[in-house]
């Protein structure tokens, strides 16, 4: 096979026959054929190239293991809890975790499966917010997600907004919502997360709860967004105007959109967000929502200092549909559908260096 098509082989470093039996069985379940090495050039080469390195606790103190350079993707595997010296050696080795079998077998299986899985292109990220309350950012975010479906996640960043699932008419759909996800931190399995979420017309929804609303910690928001993107899922995040410190999410976005009603105060509020010191919205593009007697697109663009991506005309059916619990109308001829397609085209365009 050409080198580019050779399946990645995890490295197992252990002389403990019982532990080796457990690891070989587990890796076979993950669909991986491991490479075994305990020293010499083979160990050093495999240590550089392997997608995952499993070091048995029996060799933690070995000179050849301690001489290996630090690298990501190292897991120490033991058949029982490590003594203090073993934990110290694992830390010195740079291990991301100590997996104690059989208790950590499920985690180790998932980690091994992820390590040998073919690389998935990271999903793109769109963040949407309103320049002021009631700008229509949530409706636009939902419309873009529905237009981009399937293979997209819609993340509700407003814990007090009654839930985006309500906007989509899916308040009774089964699945996890923010109260069950608020404790997430760090690396989360993206496919498992997406499978646990409510699904609406091909859109995986992370919604707030109406029965037990609460804040969305920034660490949990980052974990959820990263998990979905790592599984190749595009992500639309609806952020309220007072979202707090979520600069890491906004800064990582491929496109940021501010929805601005064509009024002087709304445009001024948008300019304040764009021009704030070290603002993550400094590169945002604008969606101008028409209002009777309001400013023109050119006036809004000049006042805010950012380009207008699209102008959202009045949609007489939007409010009645929302009150009936029906998803936004996103046909190509509807005002919202037309703008959603403009946003989607800009979002999918090749990234331009900032």
Secondary structure as GFF3:
##gff-version 3
##sequence-region A 1 354
A	DSSP	three_ten_helix	3	5	.	.	.	ID=ss1
A	DSSP	beta_strand	11	13	.	.	.	ID=ss2
A	DSSP	alpha_helix	17	29	.	.	.	ID=ss3
A	DSSP	beta_strand	35	36	.	.	.	ID=ss4
A	DSSP	alpha_helix	40	49	.	.	.	ID=ss5
A	DSSP	beta_strand	53	56	.	.	.	ID=ss6
A	DSSP	three_ten_helix	57	59	.	.	.	ID=ss7
A	DSSP	alpha_helix	63	66	.	.	.	ID=ss8
A	DSSP	beta_strand	74	78	.	.	.	ID=ss9
A	DSSP	alpha_helix	84	93	.	.	.	ID=ss10
A	DSSP	beta_strand	97	100	.	.	.	ID=ss11
A	DSSP	alpha_helix	105	116	.	.	.	ID=ss12
A	DSSP	beta_strand	125	130	.	.	.	ID=ss13
A	DSSP	alpha_helix	137	148	.	.	.	ID=ss14
A	DSSP	beta_strand	152	156	.	.	.	ID=ss15
A	DSSP	alpha_helix	164	167	.	.	.	ID=ss16
A	DSSP	alpha_helix	178	181	.	.	.	ID=ss17
A	DSSP	alpha_helix	190	195	.	.	.	ID=ss18
A	DSSP	beta_strand	198	200	.	.	.	ID=ss19
A	DSSP	beta_strand	203	206	.	.	.	ID=ss20
A	DSSP	alpha_helix	218	230	.	.	.	ID=ss21
A	DSSP	beta_strand	234	239	.	.	.	ID=ss22
A	DSSP	alpha_helix	247	251	.	.	.	ID=ss23
A	DSSP	beta_strand	255	261	.	.	.	ID=ss24
A	DSSP	alpha_helix	264	275	.	.	.	ID=ss25
A	DSSP	beta_strand	285	289	.	.	.	ID=ss26
A	DSSP	alpha_helix	297	304	.	.	.	ID=ss27
A	DSSP	beta_strand	308	312	.	.	.	ID=ss28
A	DSSP	alpha_helix	316	323	.	.	.	ID=ss29
A	DSSP	alpha_helix	335	348	.	.	.	ID=ss30
###
